[in-house]
Amino acid sequence: MKEKWFYSETVKEHFFNPKNALKTETDVKAFEKKADAVGQVGSPVCGDVMKVWIIVKDGKITDCRWQTFGSLLPGARILMSDFNIKNVEDISIGDRIFDGAGKKNIIEEVLVKDYDGKIISIQLSTSKFYNFVLTPNHPVPCVKRNNISAVNRKSGKRWSEVSEDKISNCPIKLISASELKEGDFMVLNIPLKVEDVAELNEDVCSLLGYYVSDGSSPSKNRAIFYFGLNELEFVEDIEKIAKKRGWKYKIYKRNTENVVCIQLNDPIITKLLLKYGGLPSHKNFSTAVLFLPHRKQEKIINAYINGDGWILQQNENWQPQYFISTSKENLAYQLQIVLGRLGIFAPIHKRESREFTKNGKIYRNSGEFNLIFRKDAEYSRIKFHKKENAFLIPISKIRILDYKGKIYDPGLVYAPKTYRVNGISLHNCASAIASTSVMSEMVKGMKLEDAMKIRPQDIVKRLGGLPEQKIHCSVLGDQALRAAIKNYQNENAK
């Protein structure tokens, strides 16, 4: 992993050896009993959060402690801009990621620290795939269950025990991992950007779904789609499109595999499928596909289900349950985002390597990712927060563990400086650590009125400067300090 240090030696010292930081919840509780006031600031948009406690005697600050920041452990899987996955320990400066806003972002720093303390393991209810391990102070976008629970059911954990009306009026807030409780909701943000592509008409979108699910392109002039003998209706679907567009095609059967093939002999459609669906050995949707209008994305999803999915309806009065399968993790994330844009939450389930029979032939795969969902959102157990454009996913289990080893903090170039781990947006920044560390030293012995005058430029000067794009992080410490001083003044004015 390439490393580069953008900061002064003073910043480096205060980041790796922060002064006056409360590192554990035990430390926090112990100091809270002695503190005269506390101030907290934070922004759910960027992910920064800061909390400052002060002790005051004779109008002067005699002690200042603070808490912020959360880090990732080795193995955290970050979603890249091409939808491949990298473990956080393999991230390099210059890597491009798919951020929480649904945009491409650039890694500008990767900071590594030694850690010895408690960590929080969080498991979501929908699938074992959704497991996060964070340091206790890691800010997590969250909706607390007691803010949206139905009347008299505040202690429940069921999906149904929430109020739809309360959801619409409850903003997503940043909460440290240590403050989360089982039954609270983490969020999966869905990008709403819509950008049409003229050459991807609805017929091409249907073929794209068939191609990515179970198609191939042996040459630049041919695209082949494969189906079982009981799937002739899907062959007819492609045939109708070919006739409508005037493309040459042929239908034939592979007797040894009980497979029916339909081959399109047209270089233009083949070029489009390769452009937006990838090479046969590395199939995935291009980024443009993720932002198509909903009607086109629905065509893609329906065709994908026909090509490599199935439908289960356990009772004629029940809503059908849909299953999508892929061997590629990156494709599973893309499908999840497209489905999310259609108002459908589809949790990812990972299955280990196994043998299976398809069209009469035995195969062994390297493992697969299944997405399971119902199309009618009314019957989904996962609720969508319309104002925040996010699905609310309940936490089923929280464990507190001991950990000793490396922790990692990737920094990004562009706002909102968020990256995705298992689809969830997270954020960190070293400048907030160093600036608050040095500020906590500066204010000791200061009169309250003098401490209120501290500004970011004073902190930046004491640090020996900060990169221009990082100066905004230094405001958190002085803002939290002023909030603590105001808290002290208000309490003592009563």
C-alpha positions as CSV (number, residue, x, y, z in Angstrom):
1,M,0.0,0.0,0.0
2,K,1.4,3.4,-1.0
3,E,1.4,6.0,1.8
4,K,2.0,9.7,1.8
5,W,1.8,12.1,4.7
6,F,0.1,15.4,3.7
7,Y,0.6,17.1,7.1
8,S,3.2,18.7,9.3
9,E,5.1,16.8,12.0
10,T,2.9,18.5,14.7
11,V,-0.2,17.2,13.0
12,K,1.4,13.7,12.8
13,E,2.2,13.8,16.5
14,H,-1.2,14.8,17.6
15,F,-2.9,12.3,15.3
16,F,-0.9,9.3,16.3
17,N,-0.7,10.4,19.9
18,P,-3.7,12.5,20.6
19,K,-3.8,14.5,23.8
20,N,-6.7,14.5,26.2
21,A,-8.8,12.1,24.1
22,L,-11.3,9.8,25.9
23,K,-10.8,6.5,24.1
24,T,-13.3,4.2,25.9
25,E,-16.8,4.5,27.2
26,T,-15.4,3.8,30.7
27,D,-13.2,6.9,30.3
28,V,-16.1,8.9,29.1
29,K,-18.4,8.0,32.0
30,A,-15.7,8.6,34.5
31,F,-14.9,12.1,33.2
32,E,-18.5,13.0,32.7
33,K,-19.0,12.8,36.5
34,K,-16.3,15.4,37.0
35,A,-17.0,17.7,34.0
36,D,-18.8,20.9,34.5
37,A,-20.1,21.1,30.9
38,V,-20.2,19.3,27.6
39,G,-20.6,20.4,24.0
40,Q,-21.3,18.3,20.8
41,V,-21.3,19.2,17.1
42,G,-21.7,17.0,14.1
43,S,-23.1,16.7,10.6
44,P,-24.9,13.7,9.1
45,V,-23.9,14.9,5.7
46,C,-20.1,14.7,6.1
47,G,-19.9,12.2,9.0
48,D,-17.7,14.3,11.3
49,V,-18.8,14.4,14.9
50,M,-17.1,15.9,18.0
51,K,-17.8,16.0,21.7
52,V,-15.9,18.2,24.2
53,W,-16.0,18.2,28.0
54,I,-14.6,21.0,30.2
55,I,-13.8,21.5,33.9
56,V,-14.0,25.1,35.0
57,K,-12.6,26.7,38.2
58,D,-12.6,30.5,39.0
59,G,-13.7,31.3,35.4
60,K,-10.8,29.3,33.8
61,I,-10.7,26.0,32.0
62,T,-8.6,23.6,34.1
63,D,-9.1,20.5,32.0
64,C,-10.5,19.7,28.5
65,R,-11.3,16.3,27.2
66,W,-12.8,15.2,23.9
67,Q,-14.1,12.3,21.9
68,T,-14.5,11.8,18.2
69,F,-13.5,9.5,15.3
70,G,-14.1,5.9,14.4
71,S,-11.9,3.6,12.4
72,L,-12.2,0.5,10.3
73,L,-10.6,-2.9,11.1
74,P,-8.7,-5.0,8.5
75,G,-11.2,-6.9,6.3
76,A,-13.7,-4.0,5.9
77,R,-14.8,-4.2,2.3
78,I,-14.9,-0.9,0.5
79,L,-16.9,-0.4,-2.7
80,M,-14.8,1.0,-5.5
81,S,-16.0,3.2,-8.4
82,D,-15.9,0.2,-10.8
83,F,-17.9,-1.8,-8.2
84,N,-15.1,-4.1,-7.4
85,I,-14.3,-4.6,-3.8
86,K,-11.1,-3.8,-1.8
87,N,-10.3,-4.5,1.8
88,V,-9.4,-1.3,3.6
89,E,-5.9,-2.5,4.2
90,D,-5.4,-2.8,0.4
91,I,-6.6,0.7,-0.4
92,S,-4.0,3.1,-2.0
93,I,-3.8,6.8,-2.5
94,G,-5.4,7.6,-5.8
95,D,-7.9,4.8,-5.7
96,R,-11.4,5.7,-6.8
97,I,-14.4,4.7,-4.8
98,F,-18.2,4.8,-5.1
99,D,-19.2,7.1,-2.3
100,G,-22.3,7.5,-0.2
101,A,-23.8,10.1,-2.5
102,G,-23.5,7.7,-5.5
103,K,-20.6,9.5,-7.0
104,K,-17.0,8.7,-7.8
105,N,-14.5,9.9,-5.2
106,I,-10.7,9.7,-4.8
107,I,-8.7,8.4,-1.9
108,E,-6.2,11.1,-0.9
109,E,-4.8,9.5,2.2
110,V,-4.8,6.2,4.1
111,L,-3.9,6.6,7.8
112,V,-2.9,3.5,9.8
113,K,-2.8,3.4,13.6
114,D,-2.1,0.7,16.3
115,Y,-5.1,0.1,18.5
116,D,-5.7,-1.8,21.7
117,G,-9.2,-1.6,23.1
118,K,-12.9,-2.4,22.6
119,I,-14.6,-2.7,19.2
120,I,-18.3,-2.9,18.4
121,S,-19.6,-5.8,16.2
122,I,-22.9,-5.0,14.6
123,Q,-25.1,-7.5,12.8
124,L,-28.2,-6.4,10.8
125,S,-31.4,-8.4,10.7
126,T,-31.7,-8.9,7.0
127,S,-28.7,-11.1,6.3
128,K,-25.5,-12.4,7.9
129,F,-23.8,-10.6,5.0
130,Y,-24.4,-7.3,6.9
131,N,-21.8,-7.4,9.7
132,F,-19.8,-4.4,10.7
133,V,-16.9,-4.1,13.1
134,L,-16.1,-0.5,14.2
135,T,-14.3,1.3,16.9
136,P,-16.7,2.7,19.6
137,N,-16.5,6.3,18.5
138,H,-17.3,5.6,14.9
139,P,-20.1,7.9,13.8
140,V,-23.0,5.9,12.3
141,P,-26.0,7.4,10.5
142,C,-28.9,5.9,12.4
143,V,-32.5,6.2,13.4
144,K,-33.2,5.3,17.0
145,R,-36.1,2.8,17.3
146,N,-37.7,4.7,20.2
147,N,-38.2,7.7,17.9
148,I,-40.3,5.9,15.3
149,S,-41.8,3.0,17.3
150,A,-45.5,2.3,17.4
151,V,-47.3,3.2,20.6
152,N,-46.5,1.1,23.6
153,R,-43.9,-1.0,21.6
154,K,-40.8,1.0,22.2
155,S,-38.9,-2.1,23.4
156,G,-39.8,-4.3,20.4
157,K,-37.5,-5.4,17.7
158,R,-39.9,-6.4,14.9
159,W,-40.0,-4.7,11.6
160,S,-43.7,-4.1,11.9
161,E,-43.5,-2.3,15.2
162,V,-42.7,1.1,13.7
163,S,-44.9,4.1,12.7
164,E,-44.8,5.1,9.0
165,D,-45.8,8.7,10.0
166,K,-43.0,9.0,12.6
167,I,-40.5,7.7,10.0
168,S,-41.3,10.6,7.6
169,N,-40.7,13.2,10.3
170,C,-37.6,11.6,11.9
171,P,-34.2,12.8,10.5
172,I,-31.3,10.4,10.3
173,K,-28.7,11.4,12.9
174,L,-25.1,10.5,13.6
175,I,-24.6,8.3,16.6
176,S,-21.4,6.7,17.8
177,A,-21.3,3.0,17.5
178,S,-21.2,2.6,21.2
179,E,-24.6,4.3,21.6
180,L,-26.4,2.0,19.2
181,K,-28.8,-0.6,20.5
182,E,-30.4,-3.7,19.1
183,G,-33.5,-2.7,17.3
184,D,-32.1,0.6,16.1
185,F,-31.9,1.2,12.4
186,M,-28.8,1.7,10.2
187,V,-29.3,3.1,6.7
188,L,-28.7,2.2,3.1
189,N,-28.7,5.3,1.0
190,I,-30.0,5.2,-2.6
191,P,-28.7,7.7,-5.2
192,L,-31.6,9.4,-7.0
193,K,-29.8,10.9,-9.9
194,V,-31.5,10.2,-13.3
195,E,-29.5,10.4,-16.5
196,D,-30.9,8.9,-19.7
197,V,-28.8,7.3,-22.4
198,A,-30.5,7.5,-25.8
199,E,-28.8,4.4,-27.3
200,L,-30.1,2.3,-24.4
201,N,-33.7,2.1,-25.5
202,E,-36.1,-0.2,-23.6
203,D,-35.5,-3.2,-26.0
204,V,-31.7,-2.9,-25.6
205,C,-32.2,-2.7,-21.8
206,S,-34.1,-6.0,-21.9
207,L,-31.3,-7.6,-23.9
208,L,-28.8,-6.1,-21.5
209,G,-30.5,-7.8,-18.5
210,Y,-30.5,-11.1,-20.4
211,Y,-26.9,-10.7,-21.4
212,V,-25.5,-9.9,-18.0
213,S,-27.4,-12.6,-16.3
214,D,-26.6,-15.5,-18.7
215,G,-25.4,-14.4,-22.1
216,S,-22.1,-14.3,-24.0
217,S,-20.5,-12.7,-27.0
218,P,-18.0,-15.0,-28.8
219,S,-17.3,-12.4,-31.4
220,K,-17.9,-8.7,-32.0
221,N,-20.8,-9.6,-34.4
222,R,-22.6,-12.2,-32.2
223,A,-24.5,-12.2,-28.9
224,I,-25.8,-15.5,-27.6
225,F,-28.4,-16.1,-24.9
226,Y,-28.9,-19.4,-23.1
227,F,-32.1,-20.9,-21.7
228,G,-33.5,-24.2,-20.4
229,L,-36.0,-26.2,-22.4
230,N,-38.7,-25.0,-20.1
231,E,-37.8,-21.3,-20.7
232,L,-39.0,-20.9,-24.3
233,E,-41.1,-17.9,-23.4
234,F,-37.9,-15.9,-22.8
235,V,-36.5,-17.1,-26.2
236,E,-39.6,-15.8,-27.8
237,D,-39.2,-12.5,-25.9
238,I,-35.8,-11.9,-27.5
239,E,-37.0,-13.2,-30.9
240,K,-39.8,-10.5,-30.9
241,I,-37.2,-7.8,-30.2
242,A,-35.0,-9.1,-33.0
243,K,-37.9,-9.1,-35.5
244,K,-39.0,-5.6,-34.4
245,R,-35.5,-4.3,-34.9
246,G,-34.7,-6.2,-38.1
247,W,-31.8,-8.1,-36.7
248,K,-30.7,-11.4,-38.0
249,Y,-31.0,-14.3,-35.5
250,K,-31.1,-18.0,-35.2
251,I,-32.5,-20.4,-32.6
252,Y,-30.8,-23.7,-31.9
253,K,-30.6,-26.4,-29.3
254,R,-27.6,-27.9,-27.6
255,N,-28.6,-31.5,-27.2
256,T,-25.8,-32.4,-24.8
257,E,-26.8,-29.7,-22.3
258,N,-30.6,-29.5,-22.8
259,V,-30.1,-25.8,-23.6
260,V,-31.9,-23.6,-26.1
261,C,-29.9,-20.8,-27.6
262,I,-30.9,-17.7,-29.5
263,Q,-28.1,-15.9,-31.3
264,L,-28.3,-12.3,-32.5
265,N,-26.0,-11.6,-35.5
266,D,-25.7,-7.9,-35.4
267,P,-22.5,-5.9,-34.6
268,I,-24.4,-2.8,-33.3
269,I,-26.3,-4.6,-30.6
270,T,-23.3,-6.7,-29.7
271,K,-21.2,-3.5,-29.3
272,L,-23.9,-2.0,-27.0
273,L,-24.0,-5.1,-24.8
274,L,-20.2,-5.2,-24.4
275,K,-20.1,-1.5,-23.7
276,Y,-22.8,-1.5,-21.0
277,G,-22.6,-5.0,-19.8
278,G,-18.8,-5.8,-19.9
279,L,-16.9,-8.6,-21.5
280,P,-18.3,-12.2,-21.1
281,S,-15.6,-13.1,-18.6
282,H,-16.1,-9.9,-16.5
283,K,-19.7,-9.0,-16.9
284,N,-21.1,-6.0,-14.9
285,F,-23.2,-3.0,-15.6
286,S,-21.5,0.3,-16.5
287,T,-22.1,3.2,-14.2
288,A,-24.4,4.8,-16.7
289,V,-26.9,1.9,-16.2
290,L,-27.2,2.7,-12.5
291,F,-28.8,6.1,-13.3
292,L,-31.1,5.3,-16.1
293,P,-34.8,6.2,-15.8
294,H,-36.8,3.7,-13.8
295,R,-38.8,2.3,-16.6
296,K,-35.6,1.2,-18.3
297,Q,-34.1,-0.2,-15.1
298,E,-37.2,-2.2,-14.6
299,K,-36.7,-3.8,-18.0
300,I,-33.2,-4.7,-17.1
301,I,-34.2,-6.3,-13.7
302,N,-37.1,-8.3,-15.2
303,A,-34.9,-9.7,-17.9
304,Y,-32.2,-10.5,-15.4
305,I,-34.7,-12.4,-13.3
306,N,-35.7,-14.4,-16.4
307,G,-32.1,-15.1,-17.2
308,D,-30.6,-16.0,-13.8
309,G,-33.3,-15.8,-11.2
310,W,-36.5,-17.5,-10.0
311,I,-39.8,-16.8,-8.4
312,L,-41.3,-18.5,-5.3
313,Q,-44.9,-18.1,-4.3
314,Q,-45.6,-20.3,-1.3
315,N,-49.3,-19.5,-1.1
316,E,-51.6,-18.2,-3.8
317,N,-52.7,-15.4,-1.5
318,W,-49.1,-14.3,-0.7
319,Q,-46.9,-11.9,-2.7
320,P,-44.3,-13.7,-4.8
321,Q,-40.8,-13.7,-3.6
322,Y,-38.0,-13.0,-6.2
323,F,-34.5,-14.4,-6.1
324,I,-31.5,-13.1,-8.2
325,S,-28.2,-15.0,-8.3
326,T,-24.7,-14.0,-9.3
327,S,-21.2,-15.2,-8.6
328,K,-19.9,-11.7,-8.6
329,E,-20.1,-9.5,-5.5
330,N,-19.7,-6.3,-7.6
331,L,-22.7,-7.2,-9.7
332,A,-24.7,-7.9,-6.5
333,Y,-24.1,-4.4,-5.3
334,Q,-25.1,-2.9,-8.7
335,L,-28.3,-4.9,-8.8
336,Q,-29.1,-3.9,-5.2
337,I,-28.8,-0.2,-6.1
338,V,-30.9,-0.5,-9.2
339,L,-33.6,-2.3,-7.2
340,G,-33.4,0.3,-4.5
341,R,-34.1,3.0,-7.1
342,L,-37.3,1.1,-8.0
343,G,-38.3,1.2,-4.3
344,I,-37.3,-2.4,-3.6
345,F,-34.9,-3.4,-0.8
346,A,-33.0,-6.5,-1.7
347,P,-30.6,-7.8,1.0
348,I,-27.6,-9.7,-0.2
349,H,-27.0,-13.2,1.0
350,K,-23.7,-14.9,0.4
351,R,-23.5,-18.7,-0.2
352,E,-20.3,-20.6,-0.2
353,S,-18.9,-22.8,-3.0
354,R,-21.3,-25.6,-3.9
355,E,-22.2,-28.1,-6.6
356,F,-25.5,-27.5,-8.5
357,T,-27.3,-28.9,-11.6
358,K,-28.4,-26.6,-14.3
359,N,-30.0,-27.7,-17.6
360,G,-29.0,-31.3,-16.8
361,K,-25.4,-30.6,-16.2
362,I,-23.4,-30.5,-12.9
363,Y,-21.4,-27.5,-12.1
364,R,-19.3,-26.2,-9.1
365,N,-19.2,-22.5,-8.5
366,S,-16.9,-20.4,-6.4
367,G,-19.7,-19.2,-4.3
368,E,-22.6,-16.9,-5.1
369,F,-24.5,-13.8,-4.0
370,N,-28.3,-14.0,-3.8
371,L,-30.7,-11.1,-3.6
372,I,-34.1,-11.9,-2.2
373,F,-37.0,-9.4,-2.4
374,R,-40.7,-8.7,-3.0
375,K,-41.5,-6.2,-5.8
376,D,-44.4,-4.6,-3.9
377,A,-42.8,-2.3,-1.3
378,E,-46.0,-2.5,0.8
379,Y,-45.1,-6.1,1.7
380,S,-41.5,-5.4,2.4
381,R,-40.3,-5.6,6.0
382,I,-37.7,-2.9,5.4
383,K,-39.1,0.7,5.4
384,F,-37.9,3.4,3.1
385,H,-37.3,6.9,4.5
386,K,-38.5,9.1,1.6
387,K,-37.1,12.4,2.9
388,E,-33.6,10.9,3.4
389,N,-33.7,8.5,0.4
390,A,-32.6,5.6,2.5
391,F,-33.8,2.2,3.6
392,L,-33.9,1.6,7.4
393,I,-32.3,-1.7,8.3
394,P,-32.8,-3.0,11.9
395,I,-29.8,-4.1,14.0
396,S,-30.4,-7.6,15.3
397,K,-27.2,-8.1,17.4
398,I,-24.5,-6.0,19.0
399,R,-21.4,-7.5,20.6
400,I,-18.5,-5.7,22.4
401,L,-15.2,-7.4,21.7
402,D,-11.5,-6.9,22.5
403,Y,-9.1,-6.0,19.7
404,K,-5.4,-5.3,19.3
405,G,-4.0,-4.5,15.9
406,K,-4.1,-2.0,13.1
407,I,-7.0,0.3,12.3
408,Y,-7.4,2.2,9.1
409,D,-8.9,5.6,8.1
410,P,-9.2,6.4,4.4
411,G,-9.5,10.1,3.5
412,L,-11.4,11.4,0.4
413,V,-11.0,14.4,-1.8
414,Y,-14.6,15.4,-2.4
415,A,-17.5,16.1,-0.1
416,P,-19.4,14.4,1.4
417,K,-16.2,12.4,2.1
418,T,-18.1,9.1,2.6
419,Y,-17.2,5.6,1.5
420,R,-19.4,2.5,1.5
421,V,-18.8,-0.7,3.5
422,N,-21.4,-3.4,2.7
423,G,-23.5,-0.6,1.2
424,I,-23.4,1.6,4.4
425,S,-21.8,5.1,4.2
426,L,-19.0,5.9,6.7
427,H,-16.6,8.7,7.0
428,N,-13.3,9.6,8.8
429,C,-10.8,12.5,8.8
430,A,-7.4,12.8,10.6
431,S,-7.5,16.6,10.7
432,A,-10.3,16.6,13.2
433,I,-8.3,14.4,15.5
434,A,-5.1,16.5,15.4
435,S,-6.9,19.9,15.6
436,T,-8.9,18.9,18.6
437,S,-5.9,17.4,20.3
438,V,-3.9,20.6,20.1
439,M,-6.9,22.8,21.0
440,S,-7.5,20.8,24.2
441,E,-3.9,21.7,25.2
442,M,-4.3,25.4,24.1
443,V,-7.3,26.1,26.3
444,K,-6.0,24.8,29.6
445,G,-5.6,27.7,31.9
446,M,-7.6,30.1,29.6
447,K,-10.4,32.3,30.8
448,L,-13.7,31.3,29.4
449,E,-14.0,34.6,27.4
450,D,-10.6,34.0,25.9
451,A,-11.3,30.4,25.0
452,M,-14.5,31.5,23.3
453,K,-12.4,33.6,20.9
454,I,-10.3,30.6,19.6
455,R,-10.9,30.3,15.9
456,P,-9.9,27.6,13.3
457,Q,-7.0,29.7,12.0
458,D,-5.5,29.8,15.5
459,I,-5.6,26.0,15.7
460,V,-4.2,25.6,12.1
461,K,-1.3,28.0,12.9
462,R,-0.4,26.0,16.1
463,L,-0.5,22.8,14.0
464,G,2.0,24.2,11.4
465,G,-0.7,24.4,8.7
466,L,-3.2,22.0,7.1
467,P,-3.9,21.2,3.5
468,E,-6.5,23.6,2.1
469,Q,-9.1,20.9,1.6
470,K,-8.8,19.8,5.3
471,I,-9.1,23.2,7.0
472,H,-12.9,22.7,7.3
473,C,-12.2,19.8,9.7
474,S,-10.5,22.0,12.2
475,V,-13.8,23.9,12.9
476,L,-15.3,20.9,14.8
477,G,-13.0,21.3,17.8
478,D,-13.6,25.0,18.4
479,Q,-17.3,24.7,17.7
480,A,-17.7,21.9,20.2
481,L,-15.6,23.9,22.7
482,R,-17.9,26.9,22.3
483,A,-20.9,24.7,22.7
484,A,-19.4,23.4,26.0
485,I,-18.7,26.9,27.3
486,K,-22.3,28.0,26.4
487,N,-23.6,24.9,28.1
488,Y,-21.6,25.9,31.2
489,Q,-22.8,29.5,31.1
490,N,-26.4,28.5,30.7
491,E,-26.3,26.0,33.5
492,N,-24.6,28.6,35.9
493,A,-27.1,31.3,34.9
494,K,-30.0,29.4,36.3
